[in-house]
Amino acid sequence: MENNAITKQQTKATAHESASADSELYKLGTFITAAFAGAIGLWSLVCLSSAMISGGGPVALVKSMFSAITGS
């Protein structure tokens, strides 16, 4: 007869496995940061184009910006 004993093996997390998990978290954080930066960039383009359309074009927008800065 064969002896079929159930053995328990202890597993330990190595430094390599821990570093891999940290690396994955950094990748996720980088992706989330890039997604928010992209969304803010798109929103700024929408706002700028809206200002150009309602202000009469890019030249009028620049004139309005300088008059707002100088107070005239």
DSSP file (Angstrom, degrees, kcal/mol; ACC not computed):
  #  RESIDUE AA STRUCTURE BP1 BP2  ACC     N-H-->O    O-->H-N    N-H-->O    O-->H-N    TCO  KAPPA ALPHA  PHI   PSI    X-CA   Y-CA   Z-CA
    1    1 A M              0   0    0      0, 0.0     2,-0.3     0, 0.0     0, 0.0   0.000 360.0 360.0 360.0 151.3    0.0    0.0    0.0
    2    2 A E        -     0   0    0      2,-0.0     2,-0.9     1,-0.0     0, 0.0  -0.715 360.0-128.6 -93.7 145.9    1.0    3.5   -0.6
    3    3 A N        -     0   0    0     -2,-0.3     2,-1.0     2,-0.0    -1,-0.0  -0.836  24.6-174.1 -95.1 106.0    1.2    6.1    2.2
    4    4 A N        +     0   0    0     -2,-0.9     2,-0.3     2,-0.0    -2,-0.0  -0.730  13.4 172.6-102.3  83.4   -0.9    9.1    1.0
    5    5 A A        -     0   0    0     -2,-1.0     2,-0.6     1,-0.0    -2,-0.0  -0.704  31.5-128.2 -93.4 142.2   -0.3   11.6    3.8
    6    6 A I        -     0   0    0     -2,-0.3     2,-0.4     2,-0.0    -2,-0.0  -0.795  29.3-165.8 -89.6 123.7   -1.5   15.1    3.4
    7    7 A T        -     0   0    0     -2,-0.6     2,-0.5     2,-0.0     0, 0.0  -0.877  12.7-140.1-113.5 143.9    1.3   17.6    4.1
    8    8 A K        -     0   0    0     -2,-0.4     2,-0.5     2,-0.0    -2,-0.0  -0.856  14.3-159.3-101.1 134.3    1.0   21.2    4.8
    9    9 A Q        -     0   0    0     -2,-0.5     2,-0.4     2,-0.0    -2,-0.0  -0.947  12.0-137.0-113.9 131.7    3.6   23.5    3.2
   10   10 A Q        -     0   0    0     -2,-0.5     2,-0.4     2,-0.0    -2,-0.0  -0.703  18.2-157.0 -85.1 134.2    4.2   26.9    4.6
   11   11 A T        -     0   0    0     -2,-0.4     2,-0.4     2,-0.0    -2,-0.0  -0.918   4.6-162.9-112.8 140.3    4.6   29.6    2.0
   12   12 A K        -     0   0    0     -2,-0.4     2,-0.4     0, 0.0    -2,-0.0  -0.951  22.9-119.2-121.0 139.8    6.4   32.8    2.7
   13   13 A A        -     0   0    0     -2,-0.4     2,-0.1     4,-0.0    -2,-0.0  -0.632  32.9-147.3 -75.8 129.5    6.1   36.0    0.6
   14   14 A T     >  -     0   0    0     -2,-0.4     4,-1.8     1,-0.1     5,-0.2  -0.464  25.4-107.0 -92.4 169.4    9.5   36.9   -0.8
   15   15 A A  H  > S+     0   0    0      1,-0.2     4,-2.3     2,-0.2     5,-0.2   0.833 119.3  58.2 -64.3 -32.1   10.8   40.3   -1.4
   16   16 A H  H  > S+     0   0    0      2,-0.2     4,-1.9     1,-0.2    -1,-0.2   0.910 105.8  47.5 -66.0 -42.2   10.4   39.8   -5.1
   17   17 A E  H  > S+     0   0    0      2,-0.2     4,-1.7     1,-0.2    -1,-0.2   0.882 112.4  49.9 -67.3 -37.4    6.6   39.1   -4.8
   18   18 A S  H  X S+     0   0    0     -4,-1.8     4,-2.1     1,-0.2    -2,-0.2   0.901 110.2  49.8 -66.9 -41.7    6.2   42.2   -2.5
   19   19 A A  H  X S+     0   0    0     -4,-2.3     4,-2.4     1,-0.2    -1,-0.2   0.856 107.5  55.3 -65.4 -34.7    8.1   44.4   -5.0
   20   20 A S  H  X S+     0   0    0     -4,-1.9     4,-1.9     2,-0.2    -1,-0.2   0.898 107.5  48.6 -65.7 -39.9    5.9   43.1   -7.8
   21   21 A A  H  X S+     0   0    0     -4,-1.7     4,-1.9     2,-0.2    -2,-0.2   0.906 111.5  49.8 -66.5 -41.1    2.7   44.1   -5.9
   22   22 A D  H  X S+     0   0    0     -4,-2.1     4,-2.2     1,-0.2    -2,-0.2   0.898 108.9  53.2 -62.2 -40.1    4.2   47.6   -5.3
   23   23 A S  H  X S+     0   0    0     -4,-2.4     4,-2.1     1,-0.2    -1,-0.2   0.897 107.7  50.2 -62.7 -40.5    5.0   47.9   -9.0
   24   24 A E  H  X S+     0   0    0     -4,-1.9     4,-2.1     1,-0.2    -1,-0.2   0.878 109.6  51.0 -66.4 -37.2    1.5   47.0  -10.0
   25   25 A L  H  X S+     0   0    0     -4,-1.9     4,-2.5     2,-0.2    -2,-0.2   0.887 109.0  51.0 -67.2 -38.0    0.1   49.7   -7.6
   26   26 A Y  H  X S+     0   0    0     -4,-2.2     4,-2.5     2,-0.2    -2,-0.2   0.897 109.2  51.3 -64.7 -39.3    2.5   52.3   -9.0
   27   27 A K  H  X S+     0   0    0     -4,-2.1     4,-2.2     2,-0.2    -2,-0.2   0.911 111.1  47.9 -63.0 -42.0    1.3   51.4  -12.5
   28   28 A L  H  X S+     0   0    0     -4,-2.1     4,-2.4     2,-0.2    -2,-0.2   0.919 111.9  49.4 -65.3 -43.5   -2.3   51.8  -11.4
   29   29 A G  H  X S+     0   0    0     -4,-2.5     4,-2.4     1,-0.2    -2,-0.2   0.892 110.9  50.2 -62.0 -40.5   -1.6   55.1   -9.8
   30   30 A T  H  X S+     0   0    0     -4,-2.5     4,-2.4     2,-0.2    -1,-0.2   0.905 110.8  49.4 -64.1 -42.0    0.2   56.3  -12.9
   31   31 A F  H  X S+     0   0    0     -4,-2.2     4,-2.3     2,-0.2    -2,-0.2   0.914 111.7  47.9 -64.4 -43.3   -2.7   55.3  -15.1
   32   32 A I  H  X S+     0   0    0     -4,-2.4     4,-2.3     2,-0.2    -2,-0.2   0.915 112.5  49.3 -65.1 -42.5   -5.3   57.1  -12.8
   33   33 A T  H  X S+     0   0    0     -4,-2.4     4,-2.4     1,-0.2    -2,-0.2   0.920 111.9  48.3 -62.4 -43.9   -3.1   60.3  -12.7
   34   34 A A  H  X S+     0   0    0     -4,-2.4     4,-2.4     2,-0.2    -1,-0.2   0.878 109.8  52.8 -64.7 -37.4   -2.8   60.3  -16.5
   35   35 A A  H  X S+     0   0    0     -4,-2.3     4,-2.2     2,-0.2    -2,-0.2   0.924 111.4  45.6 -64.9 -43.8   -6.5   59.7  -16.9
   36   36 A F  H  X S+     0   0    0     -4,-2.3     4,-2.3     2,-0.2    -2,-0.2   0.899 112.5  51.0 -66.0 -40.0   -7.3   62.7  -14.7
   37   37 A A  H  X S+     0   0    0     -4,-2.4     4,-2.2     1,-0.2    -2,-0.2   0.895 110.9  49.2 -64.3 -39.3   -4.7   64.9  -16.4
   38   38 A G  H  X S+     0   0    0     -4,-2.4     4,-2.4     2,-0.2    -2,-0.2   0.901 110.2  50.3 -65.1 -41.0   -6.2   63.9  -19.8
   39   39 A A  H  X S+     0   0    0     -4,-2.2     4,-2.2     2,-0.2    -2,-0.2   0.899 111.6  48.1 -64.7 -40.2   -9.7   64.8  -18.6
   40   40 A I  H  X S+     0   0    0     -4,-2.3     4,-2.3     2,-0.2    -2,-0.2   0.896 111.0  51.6 -66.9 -39.8   -8.5   68.2  -17.3
   41   41 A G  H  X S+     0   0    0     -4,-2.2     4,-1.9     2,-0.2    -2,-0.2   0.915 110.7  47.3 -62.4 -43.7   -6.7   68.8  -20.6
   42   42 A L  H  X S+     0   0    0     -4,-2.4     4,-2.2     1,-0.2    -2,-0.2   0.912 111.1  51.6 -63.8 -41.7   -9.9   68.0  -22.6
   43   43 A W  H  X S+     0   0    0     -4,-2.2     4,-2.4     1,-0.2    -2,-0.2   0.891 108.4  51.6 -62.5 -39.1  -12.0   70.2  -20.4
   44   44 A S  H  X S+     0   0    0     -4,-2.3     4,-2.5     1,-0.2    -1,-0.2   0.890 109.1  50.2 -66.1 -38.3   -9.5   73.1  -20.8
   45   45 A L  H  X S+     0   0    0     -4,-1.9     4,-2.5     2,-0.2     5,-0.2   0.894 110.4  50.0 -65.5 -39.2   -9.7   72.8  -24.6
   46   46 A V  H  X S+     0   0    0     -4,-2.2     4,-2.1     2,-0.2    -2,-0.2   0.923 112.9  46.5 -63.9 -44.0  -13.5   72.8  -24.5
   47   47 A C  H  X S+     0   0    0     -4,-2.4     4,-2.2     2,-0.2    -2,-0.2   0.907 113.2  49.0 -65.4 -41.4  -13.5   75.9  -22.3
   48   48 A L  H  X S+     0   0    0     -4,-2.5     4,-2.1     2,-0.2    -2,-0.2   0.915 112.3  46.9 -66.1 -43.1  -11.0   77.7  -24.5
   49   49 A S  H  X S+     0   0    0     -4,-2.5     4,-2.2     1,-0.2    -1,-0.2   0.875 111.1  52.8 -67.4 -35.2  -12.9   76.9  -27.7
   50   50 A S  H  X S+     0   0    0     -4,-2.1     4,-2.4    -5,-0.2     5,-0.2   0.900 109.2  49.4 -64.1 -40.6  -16.1   78.0  -26.1
   51   51 A A  H  X S+     0   0    0     -4,-2.2     4,-1.8     1,-0.2     6,-0.2   0.881 111.2  49.7 -65.9 -38.0  -14.5   81.3  -25.1
   52   52 A M  H  X>S+     0   0    0     -4,-2.1     5,-2.5     2,-0.2     4,-0.9   0.896 112.3  47.1 -67.5 -39.5  -13.2   81.8  -28.7
   53   53 A I  H  <5S+     0   0    0     -4,-2.2     3,-0.4     1,-0.2    -2,-0.2   0.934 118.6  39.2 -68.1 -45.9  -16.6   81.1  -30.2
   54   54 A S  H  <5S+     0   0    0     -4,-2.4    -1,-0.2     1,-0.2    -2,-0.2   0.747 115.1  54.0 -77.6 -22.2  -18.5   83.4  -27.9
   55   55 A G  H  <5S-     0   0    0     -4,-1.8    -1,-0.2    -5,-0.2    -2,-0.2   0.572 117.7-101.8 -90.5  -9.6  -15.8   86.1  -27.9
   56   56 A G  T  <5S-     0   0    0     -4,-0.9     4,-0.2    -3,-0.4    -3,-0.2   0.654  75.2 -46.0 100.2  16.8  -15.5   86.6  -31.6
   57   57 A G  S  ><S-     0   0    0     -5,-2.5     4,-1.7    -6,-0.2     5,-0.1  -0.477  76.4 -62.0 115.8 175.0  -12.4   84.7  -32.4
   58   58 A P  H  > S+     0   0    0      0, 0.0     4,-2.2     0, 0.0     5,-0.2   0.846 127.1  53.8 -69.4 -33.8   -8.9   84.2  -31.1
   59   59 A V  H  > S+     0   0    0      2,-0.2     4,-2.4     1,-0.2     5,-0.2   0.931 110.7  46.3 -67.1 -44.0   -7.8   87.9  -31.7
   60   60 A A  H  > S+     0   0    0     -4,-0.2     4,-2.4     1,-0.2    -1,-0.2   0.859 110.8  54.3 -65.0 -34.6  -10.7   89.2  -29.7
   61   61 A L  H  X S+     0   0    0     -4,-1.7     4,-2.0     2,-0.2    -2,-0.2   0.918 109.5  46.2 -65.2 -43.0  -10.0   86.7  -27.0
   62   62 A V  H  X S+     0   0    0     -4,-2.2     4,-2.4     2,-0.2    -2,-0.2   0.904 112.5  50.8 -66.9 -41.3   -6.4   87.9  -26.7
   63   63 A K  H  X S+     0   0    0     -4,-2.4     4,-2.3     1,-0.2    -2,-0.2   0.915 111.3  48.5 -61.1 -42.6   -7.5   91.5  -26.6
   64   64 A S  H  X S+     0   0    0     -4,-2.4     4,-1.9     2,-0.2    -1,-0.2   0.875 109.7  52.9 -64.9 -37.0  -10.0   90.8  -23.9
   65   65 A M  H  X S+     0   0    0     -4,-2.0     4,-1.9     2,-0.2    -2,-0.2   0.937 111.2  45.1 -64.6 -45.8   -7.3   88.9  -21.9
   66   66 A F  H  X S+     0   0    0     -4,-2.4     4,-2.6     1,-0.2     6,-0.3   0.867 112.2  51.5 -68.1 -35.1   -4.9   91.9  -22.0
   67   67 A S  H  X>S+     0   0    0     -4,-2.3     4,-1.6     1,-0.2     5,-0.7   0.850 110.2  50.1 -70.1 -31.3   -7.7   94.4  -21.2
   68   68 A A  H  <5S+     0   0    0     -4,-1.9    -2,-0.2    -5,-0.2    -1,-0.2   0.865 113.0  46.5 -70.6 -35.5   -8.6   92.2  -18.2
   69   69 A I  H  <5S+     0   0    0     -4,-1.9    -2,-0.2     1,-0.2    -1,-0.2   0.920 119.3  38.4 -72.1 -44.2   -5.0   92.1  -17.0
   70   70 A T  H  <5S-     0   0    0     -4,-2.6    -2,-0.2    -5,-0.1    -1,-0.2   0.721 104.2-127.3 -81.8 -20.9   -4.3   95.8  -17.4
   71   71 A G  T  <5       0   0    0     -4,-1.6    -3,-0.2    -5,-0.2    -4,-0.1   0.638 360.0 360.0  86.3  14.5   -7.7   96.9  -16.2
   72   72 A S      <       0   0    0     -5,-0.7    -4,-0.1    -6,-0.3    -5,-0.1   0.451 360.0 360.0 -95.7 360.0   -8.6   99.1  -19.2
